[in-house]
Amino acid sequence: MRRALIVGINDYPGAQLRGCVNDANAMASVLETHGDGGPNFSTRLLTSPSDAVTRADLRGAIERLFEGDCDICLFYFSGHGLIKSTGGYVVTTDVKKYDEGVSMDDILALANQSKAKEKVILLDCCHSGALGTPTITGGHVAQLGEGLSVLTASRDSESALEINGKGIFTSLVVDALQGGAADVRGFITPGSVYAYVDQALGPWDQRPIFKTNVTRFTSLRSIAPPVPFDTLRKICTYFPSPQHEYKLDPSYEFTDKSANPVNVATMKDLQKFEGVGLVIPVGEEHMYFAAMNSKSCRLTALGFQYWRLAKEKKL
């Protein structure tokens, strides 16, 4: 059971936006399936002007999202955000003074009360960083229940920008979900999405905010792994212990006259490991020179973690 509520609002009286419906459609499209086309999230898409998305509509949809017991619930919102003395708000189409939309504190409370194993909230709106720092604590303490992760486009004091009909934040999140934030196994988690977005934005850009209270990250999406699992499991064969150095020689290089087909096949696996940061040559800059100069290669710190997973038969 994986549910997602995806909301994009362009249609505001006197304050039209252009990119939010595009952003919502892009998020729904990428979340509905994994990289292999298999089903992922069951999504409900609300977009304005196609849908009204009033305060009552949005509040009701959020409550239904977080009802019951499921593996993961994800809420995404793209539209106007507002902050005032009573806290942050996601603005709805029936906005009026003193009743601007749904309170971020209320969204947080509904997520915290949910029985879902994992809850993820993604906000692409101005002042979105206010979610997770309720006004009851003066904004100094993040009140995140267990299993909740929050990723926002900006700090509570910042705007969230659009370029060419797309939100900068959402464009980066979609890129991350399409594979930019995948780990060696092809899994994409809220933490890896944040790392991808954070690295893509400069220090003077809007700054994404990530808040979480989890003991493990559930994968949001998976793609074909850059190293096939059957190859990845060989890491324990090539490296009997984490400290082991695998000895190379020119017979591992297919261009050399002494090339051995078995060794060449092994070298291809080792180069795949090197390409994803699991293995590095010892005393040389490239694996080619390590082979030609009869050096060796060894596991990196990341390589040790995947060695351990393979050893424990968790791959």
N, C-alpha and C positions, 0 to 999 in steps of 0.2 A: 504494500500500500504506500504509494508515493503520490502526494497531491501537491499541486501548485496553483496559486491564485495570481494571475498576471494582470496588472492594471496599468493602462496608459490613457492619460487625459490631455487632449489638446484644447478642448472646447470650454474655455473659461470666459465669462462675460467681461469684456473690456481688457482681457489679458491673455489673448490666444497664444498657444504654443504650437510648434510645428513638428517636433521630433518624437514626442512621447508615444504616440500610437505606433510609429515605426519601431521604436525601441521595444514596446510591449510585444509586437508581432515577432520581432527577431528573437526575443527571449523565449517566447512560447515555442517557436519553431525549433530552437536548439535544445530545449529541455524535454520536448516530447519523445525524443528517441536518443538512443546511444549512437556511438559512431558507426556501429555495424547495422544500424537500422532497427534494432530491437526496441521494444517499448520502454520508456523511462518514466517520466512524470505524467500523471493524468492531470491535464491542465484545464482551468477555467479562465477564459480570457474576457476581460471587461475593458472596452475602449470607448472613449467619447470623441466624436459625436455619435458613433453607432449605438452606444448604450448611454443611458442618462448618467449613471455613476453619481448619484446623490449621496449625501452623508448617510442616509438610511440604507441605501443599496450597498455602499462600501462596508459599512459597519456590519451589516448582516452577512455579507460574503466572507468577511474576515472571521466572524464568529463560526460560520459553518466550516471554514478551512481548518480551524484549530479544534473542532469538535471531535470526540471519539479517539480511538487508539489507532495509530498508523505508524509506519516506519519513519517517514519524514514528511513534514509539511513545509512548503516554501511560499513566502509572500514576496512579491515584487511590485513596486510602485514607481511609475514615472509620471511626473506632473509637477504642479506647484507645491512648494513647501513653505511653511510660515512658522516663525517663532515669535512669541510674545511673552508677557510676564507669567502666563499660566503654562508655558511649555511649548513644545513643537507640535505642528499639525500637518497632516497630508490634506491638501485642499481638494474639495469636491466641486462638482459642477454647479451646485446650488449655493455656492459661497455667499455669505452675507456677514456683515459686521456682527461680532460676538458669536457667530456660528459658522466658522470657516471650513470645518471639515472634521476629520476623525483625529483625535488626540494621539500623538505618538506614545504617550504614557498608557493609554487604553490598549493600543496595539501590543505594547510590551506586556501588559498584564494578561491579555488573552493568550499570548504565546507562552508566558510563564505558567499559566494554569493548564495548558494543554497536556493531554496524556500521550501525545506523540513522542516517540523515542528521540527524534531530532527535529529541531525547528530552525529554519533559516529565514532571515529577513533581509531583503535587498532593497535599498531605497535610492532612487536617482532623482533627488529633488533638492532645492535649496534648503539649507539648515538641517539636513537629514541627520547630521551627527548628534542632534539632540535626542534621538531615540536611544534609550539605554542609560540615560542620565536623568532620571525623573526629577521634576521640580520639587518633590517632597524632600529631597536630600540636598536641595540647592544646587543640583547638577554636579555634585562632587563624587558621587558613588554610582557605579554601574550596577543596576539591579537585574542581573541576568540569571534566570533559573537554569537548572541543570539541563544540558542538551540543547541550549540555544546559542546560535551564532548570528551576529548582526554585521552587515557590511553596508556602509553608506558612502555616497558619492563625495561628501564633503564634511567639514567640521560644522558644528552648530552655528558658527558665525559666517559661513561661506556660502556663496552661490554655487549651483551646479550648472555647467555650461553645455550648450548645444553647438555643434558645428555641422553645416550642410545637412540639416534635418535629422541629426542624430545626437544623442547625448554622449559626451566624451566617455563618461563612466560606463554606460551600458555597452558602448562599442567595444571597450576593453574587456568587459566581463564576457561578452559573447565570444570574442577572440579567445579568451582563456578557456571557455567551455568547449570551443571547437577543437581544442588540443594544445593551445599555448601554455596551459598550466598543468598538463598531464605529467604524472610521475612515470617512472620506468615501467610500471605495470599498466599504464594507460588510464589510471584513475585520476579524477579531478575533484578536489575537495574545496570547501570554503576557504581554508587556509592557503591553499595553492592559488586560488583565484585572487585573493587579496595580495599575495606576494607578486603576482603577475601585474596587477593593476598598479600597485605601489611603485614598482620598478619602472613602469612606463610613463609615469607622471613625474615631472621635474619638481624641484623644491619650491618653485614659485607658482606652480599650478594649484588648482583645488586639491586638497589632500583627502584621500579616502580614509575612512575610519573602520577599524575591525575590532569587534568585541565578541568574546566567546566564553562559554563556560561548558566545556565538553571534556570528556576523558578520551574520546576518540573522534576522528572525523569520518562521517559517512560520505561516500563518494556521491557527488552531484550528477556526474556523468562519466562514462568511460569511452575510450576510443581504442583502436588497435594499438597494442603496446609497441614502442619503438624497437624493443628486443623481444622476440617471441618467448613465451613462457618456457617452452621446451629447451630453448637456448639458455635462458636465464637460470634454469635449474642446474645447468652444467657448471655453474660457478663454484660449487663445492667439489666437483671433480678436478677442475683445474687448480683450485686452491684448497688443499686438504685442511689447512688451518688459516685463520685470518692473517697470520704473519708470513705465510708462505710466499716466496718469490718464484714466479714461473720463469724458468730459464728458456731463453730464445737463442736461435742461431740462424744463419742464412737460409737453411732449408725451410724455414717458415714463410719466407718471402717468395711469392710465385714468380717474380721476375728473375730470381737467381737460378743459375744452372744446376744448383744442388737441390732445388725445390722438391719437397716431399709432399704428395697430395694430402696425406693425413695431417701433416703439420700445417699445410696451407689452410685446410679447413678449420683447424684449431685457431690459427691466426685470425681468420675472419670473425670467429666468435669473440676473441679477445678484443679485436678492433671495435666490434659492436659495443662491448662493455666500456671501452675507452670513450666511445662517442656519447655515452650517457653519463659519464663521470664515475664509473664504478672501478675502473682500472687506469693506472698511469704507468708509463715506462720508467725504469730506474736508470738514472744517469744519462738519459737522452731526452730530446724534446719530443720525438715522434716514435711510434711503435716500429716504423720501418727501420729507423736507425738502430733501435734496440735489437732488432733481429739481425741486421747486417753486421753489427759490431758485437754480437753474441752477449748482449746484456740480458736483462730480465724485466718483468713487469710485476706490479703488486696491486693489492686492493687499496682503494681510497677509504676514507671514513664512511662515505655513503655505500661503497662497495661492501664493506663489512656488514652494514645493516641488511643488505639484500642477501649476502652470504648466510647470515643468521636466519632470515626468513626461509631460504632454501633448505638449510639444515633442519629447521623445525617443520619442514613440509608445509609451509604456509603460502607457497607460490603455486 
